[in-house]
Amino acid sequence: MSRQGLVLAGAALMVAVTVTSCVTEVDGTAAPPTTHAAAGHPETPSPSPTSPSDTPAPTDDGIAAPGQCVDGNDPAPVDCEDPHTVEITASGSFGGAMAEEPPGRDEVFAAVFPSCRQEAADYLGSSDFDLTTLSAWLLWAGEEAWDRGERWYRCGVVELDKANKAKQRTGSIRNALRGDGVHAHRLCSLTAPSEESPSPTPCDRPHRGEAVALVPMGERSDPIPSEQDFHAAAKEACDDAVVDYLGAPRDDVAAAWRWPDEGAWKQGFTNLTCYLQTDKPVTASLRGVKSSPLPR
């Protein structure tokens, strides 16, 4: 589960990072989660290269390598200029105890996804990708592939659609967030962030929320902050972040925030996310709008 908070015109009201789908189902893997908040097992050891003494040598012939792309549930490489859903950022194989039998989704995410998030930041060119519609992703060998001796996993990056699923696209998004790229790919939401999970939509289409800032809250190895800690950090940071984004204070735009649950925290989602929120949809980004009328 996730949490949320809201401040409107400086008066504290109550309003969380919904953490989106981040797995591709490949040959028998668990179905994609609806949020990044899959429960993790922090005591699970990280994957290590498989050695011949552990299990049969892993095979991943025909599986996309870093810099290549895949489309849908097929892990075979496709040209990134052709339609695809996932761009591969890193590769690895399961070793040790994790290679003895097909690991569960939660076990894989706890062990691998934090590194996939770091790979996404490096590949996209910014650690602020949680402010955008670009996301880290994970795919790995399913049970049938496992029976054939495959032990591979792949980290990747995707663009999210309005249902927070991997969107089919063409062209590479390597370094897409450099320069002003975060704004070019900014997460704008059809839904009000204080009321329900953000639903991505282009910022030049009707929307009620815009992701404006990330507030680091610790490391995933730390205990997750309390609800009171999240609210205190948000009330200190998010109102100012919204004013900075708008260019001036306004009484018709709220500051809202969302934060991760414990499962998401263990997977590397350790930021509180600040949003602006409007009562009615606006039809353009509010970045730098200052005191001008809101675009309706």
C-alpha positions as CSV (number, residue, x, y, z in Angstrom):
1,M,0.0,0.0,0.0
2,S,1.0,3.6,-0.4
3,R,0.4,6.8,1.4
4,Q,-0.3,10.5,0.5
5,G,-0.6,14.0,1.8
6,L,-1.7,17.5,0.7
7,V,-1.2,21.1,1.6
8,L,-3.4,23.8,0.1
9,A,-2.8,27.5,0.4
10,G,-0.5,26.9,3.4
11,A,-3.2,25.0,5.4
12,A,-2.2,21.4,6.3
13,L,-4.7,18.8,5.1
14,M,-4.2,15.1,4.7
15,V,-3.0,13.6,1.3
16,A,2.6,8.7,-1.8
17,V,4.5,7.1,-4.3
18,T,2.5,4.6,-6.2
19,V,5.2,2.7,-7.7
20,T,4.2,1.4,-11.1
21,S,4.6,-1.9,-13.0
22,C,8.2,-2.8,-13.3
23,V,8.4,-6.3,-14.6
24,T,7.9,-8.0,-17.9
25,E,6.3,-11.5,-17.9
26,V,8.7,-13.8,-19.7
27,D,8.2,-17.5,-20.2
28,G,6.5,-18.2,-17.0
29,T,7.5,-15.4,-14.7
30,A,5.0,-14.0,-12.2
31,A,2.4,-11.7,-13.6
32,P,3.4,-8.0,-13.5
33,P,2.5,-6.2,-10.3
34,T,0.2,-3.2,-10.5
35,T,2.7,-1.2,-8.4
36,H,6.4,-1.1,-7.6
37,A,5.3,-1.9,-4.1
38,A,5.9,-5.6,-4.2
39,A,7.0,-7.0,-0.8
40,G,10.7,-7.7,-0.6
41,H,12.9,-9.9,1.5
42,P,15.9,-7.8,2.5
43,E,17.8,-10.7,3.9
44,T,17.9,-12.3,0.4
45,P,21.5,-12.3,-1.0
46,S,22.1,-10.4,-4.2
47,P,22.4,-12.5,-7.3
48,S,25.9,-13.6,-8.1
49,P,27.4,-15.1,-11.3
50,T,26.6,-18.8,-11.6
51,S,29.7,-21.1,-11.5
52,P,29.8,-24.6,-12.9
53,S,30.0,-26.1,-9.4
54,D,26.7,-24.5,-8.4
55,T,24.4,-25.3,-11.3
56,P,24.6,-26.1,-15.0
57,A,26.2,-23.1,-16.8
58,P,23.5,-20.5,-17.5
59,T,22.5,-19.9,-21.1
60,D,21.1,-16.7,-22.4
61,D,21.8,-17.0,-26.1
62,G,19.3,-14.9,-28.1
63,I,18.4,-12.8,-25.1
64,A,18.8,-9.0,-25.6
65,A,22.0,-7.5,-24.2
66,P,22.5,-4.0,-22.7
67,G,21.8,-1.3,-25.3
68,Q,19.4,-3.5,-27.2
69,C,15.6,-3.5,-27.0
70,V,12.8,-6.0,-26.6
71,D,9.2,-5.9,-27.4
72,G,6.5,-7.2,-25.2
73,N,7.1,-10.6,-23.6
74,D,9.7,-11.8,-26.1
75,P,13.2,-11.3,-24.7
76,A,14.9,-11.6,-28.1
77,P,16.5,-8.3,-29.3
78,V,14.9,-6.0,-31.7
79,D,16.2,-2.8,-33.3
80,C,15.5,0.1,-31.0
81,E,14.4,2.1,-34.0
82,D,11.6,-0.4,-34.5
83,P,8.6,-0.7,-32.1
84,H,9.7,-2.0,-28.7
85,T,8.7,-1.7,-25.0
86,V,11.9,-2.2,-23.0
87,E,15.5,-0.9,-23.6
88,I,18.0,-3.1,-21.8
89,T,20.5,-1.4,-19.4
90,A,22.2,-4.2,-17.7
91,S,22.5,-8.0,-17.7
92,G,23.2,-10.6,-15.1
93,S,22.6,-14.2,-14.0
94,F,21.4,-15.8,-10.8
95,G,23.9,-17.8,-8.8
96,G,24.3,-19.5,-5.5
97,A,21.1,-20.5,-3.7
98,M,19.0,-18.4,-6.1
99,A,20.1,-20.6,-9.0
100,E,18.9,-23.9,-7.5
101,E,15.2,-23.4,-8.4
102,P,13.2,-20.6,-10.0
103,P,13.0,-17.7,-7.6
104,G,9.8,-16.0,-6.7
105,R,9.0,-12.5,-7.9
106,D,9.4,-10.9,-4.5
107,E,12.8,-12.6,-4.0
108,V,14.0,-11.4,-7.4
109,F,12.8,-7.8,-6.9
110,A,14.4,-7.6,-3.4
111,A,17.8,-8.8,-4.8
112,V,17.9,-7.2,-8.2
113,F,15.6,-4.2,-8.6
114,P,17.7,-1.7,-6.5
115,S,20.6,-2.1,-8.9
116,C,18.2,-1.8,-11.9
117,R,17.1,1.6,-10.5
118,Q,20.7,2.7,-10.4
119,E,21.3,1.4,-13.9
120,A,18.2,3.4,-15.0
121,A,19.5,6.6,-13.5
122,D,22.9,6.1,-15.2
123,Y,21.3,5.2,-18.6
124,L,18.7,7.9,-18.6
125,G,21.1,10.6,-17.4
126,S,19.4,11.6,-14.2
127,S,18.5,10.1,-10.8
128,D,15.3,12.2,-10.9
129,F,13.6,9.7,-13.3
130,D,10.8,9.1,-10.7
131,L,9.5,12.6,-11.7
132,T,9.0,11.4,-15.2
133,T,7.1,8.8,-17.2
134,L,10.3,6.8,-17.7
135,S,10.9,3.9,-15.3
136,A,13.3,1.1,-14.4
137,W,12.1,-2.3,-15.5
138,L,13.1,-5.9,-14.9
139,L,12.7,-9.2,-16.8
140,W,14.1,-12.6,-16.1
141,A,14.0,-16.3,-17.1
142,G,10.8,-18.0,-16.2
143,E,10.2,-21.6,-15.1
144,E,10.3,-23.1,-18.6
145,A,13.5,-21.3,-19.5
146,W,14.9,-22.3,-16.0
147,D,14.3,-25.9,-16.9
148,R,16.4,-25.4,-20.0
149,G,19.3,-24.1,-17.8
150,E,18.7,-20.4,-18.3
151,R,19.5,-18.2,-15.3
152,W,19.5,-14.7,-16.9
153,Y,17.9,-11.5,-15.8
154,R,17.9,-8.1,-17.5
155,C,17.4,-4.6,-16.2
156,G,15.8,-2.1,-18.5
157,V,14.0,1.2,-18.9
158,V,10.6,1.9,-20.3
159,E,8.1,4.7,-20.9
160,L,4.9,4.3,-19.0
161,D,1.4,4.6,-20.5
162,K,-1.7,5.9,-18.6
163,A,-2.1,2.5,-17.0
164,N,1.5,2.5,-15.8
165,K,2.4,-0.3,-18.2
166,A,5.4,-0.4,-20.6
167,K,4.4,1.6,-23.6
168,Q,5.5,0.6,-27.1
169,R,7.8,3.2,-28.6
170,T,10.5,3.7,-31.2
171,G,14.0,5.2,-30.8
172,S,16.4,5.0,-27.9
173,I,15.8,6.9,-24.6
174,R,19.5,6.7,-23.5
175,N,20.4,10.0,-21.9
176,A,16.9,11.2,-22.5
177,L,16.8,13.0,-19.1
178,R,20.0,15.1,-19.6
179,G,19.6,18.9,-19.8
180,D,15.9,19.7,-19.6
181,G,14.9,16.1,-20.3
182,V,13.2,15.7,-17.0
183,H,10.7,18.4,-17.9
184,A,10.3,16.9,-21.4
185,H,9.3,13.6,-19.9
186,R,7.7,15.0,-16.7
187,L,4.9,12.9,-15.1
188,C,1.6,14.7,-15.3
189,S,-1.4,12.9,-13.9
190,L,-5.0,12.6,-15.0
191,T,-5.9,12.0,-11.4
192,A,-5.3,14.2,-8.4
193,P,-2.2,12.8,-6.6
194,S,-3.9,13.4,-3.2
195,E,-6.8,11.2,-4.1
196,E,-5.4,8.2,-6.0
197,S,-2.4,6.8,-7.8
198,P,-1.0,9.1,-10.6
199,S,-2.2,8.1,-14.0
200,P,0.4,9.4,-16.6
201,T,-0.7,11.7,-19.4
202,P,1.1,14.2,-21.6
203,C,1.4,17.6,-19.9
204,D,-0.2,19.3,-22.8
205,R,-3.4,17.4,-22.2
206,P,-5.9,17.8,-19.4
207,H,-4.4,16.8,-16.1
208,R,-4.6,17.6,-12.4
209,G,-1.2,16.8,-11.1
210,E,2.5,17.4,-12.0
211,A,5.5,15.8,-10.3
212,V,7.8,18.6,-9.2
213,A,10.4,17.4,-6.7
214,L,11.9,14.4,-5.0
215,V,12.9,14.5,-1.3
216,P,15.4,11.8,-0.3
217,M,14.4,10.1,2.9
218,G,17.2,7.6,3.5
219,E,18.7,4.4,2.3
220,R,16.8,1.2,1.6
221,S,18.9,-0.5,4.3
222,D,17.5,2.0,6.8
223,P,14.2,1.5,8.7
224,I,11.4,3.2,6.7
225,P,10.5,6.6,8.2
226,S,7.2,6.9,10.0
227,E,4.1,8.4,8.6
228,Q,4.8,11.5,10.8
229,D,8.3,11.7,9.4
230,F,7.1,11.6,5.8
231,H,4.5,14.3,6.5
232,A,7.0,16.5,8.4
233,A,9.5,16.3,5.5
234,A,6.8,17.0,2.9
235,K,5.3,20.0,4.7
236,E,8.8,21.5,4.9
237,A,9.8,20.8,1.3
238,C,6.8,20.3,-1.0
239,D,5.1,23.7,-0.6
240,D,8.4,25.5,-1.4
241,A,9.0,23.1,-4.3
242,V,5.6,23.9,-5.9
243,V,6.1,27.6,-5.5
244,D,9.5,27.4,-7.1
245,Y,8.1,25.3,-10.0
246,L,5.2,27.8,-10.5
247,G,7.4,30.8,-10.1
248,A,5.1,32.5,-7.6
249,P,2.8,31.5,-4.7
250,R,-0.9,30.9,-5.7
251,D,-4.0,30.0,-3.8
252,D,-5.5,27.9,-6.6
253,V,-2.7,25.2,-6.7
254,A,-2.0,22.7,-3.9
255,A,1.1,20.9,-2.9
256,A,0.6,17.2,-2.6
257,W,3.0,14.3,-1.8
258,R,3.2,10.6,-2.0
259,W,5.6,8.2,-0.4
260,P,6.5,4.4,-0.6
261,D,5.3,1.6,1.6
262,E,7.8,-0.7,3.3
263,G,8.0,-3.2,0.4
264,A,8.8,-0.4,-2.1
265,W,11.3,1.1,0.3
266,K,13.2,-2.1,0.4
267,Q,13.3,-2.2,-3.4
268,G,15.0,1.3,-3.6
269,F,12.1,3.7,-3.6
270,T,13.4,5.9,-0.8
271,N,12.2,9.3,-2.0
272,L,9.1,11.2,-1.1
273,T,7.6,12.8,-4.3
274,C,6.1,16.3,-4.3
275,Y,3.3,17.2,-6.7
276,L,1.3,20.2,-7.6
277,Q,-2.4,19.6,-7.7
278,T,-5.3,21.6,-9.2
279,D,-9.1,21.4,-8.4
280,K,-9.9,21.2,-12.1
281,P,-7.9,19.9,-15.0
282,V,-5.4,22.2,-16.7
283,T,-4.3,21.8,-20.4
284,A,-0.6,22.7,-20.2
285,S,2.3,22.5,-17.8
286,L,2.2,25.0,-14.9
287,R,6.0,25.3,-14.9
288,G,6.7,29.0,-14.6
289,V,3.0,30.0,-14.9
290,K,3.5,32.6,-12.0
291,S,0.3,34.6,-11.6
292,S,-1.1,34.0,-15.1
293,P,-4.5,32.4,-15.5
294,L,-4.4,28.6,-15.3
295,P,-4.7,27.1,-18.8
296,R,-8.1,25.5,-19.1
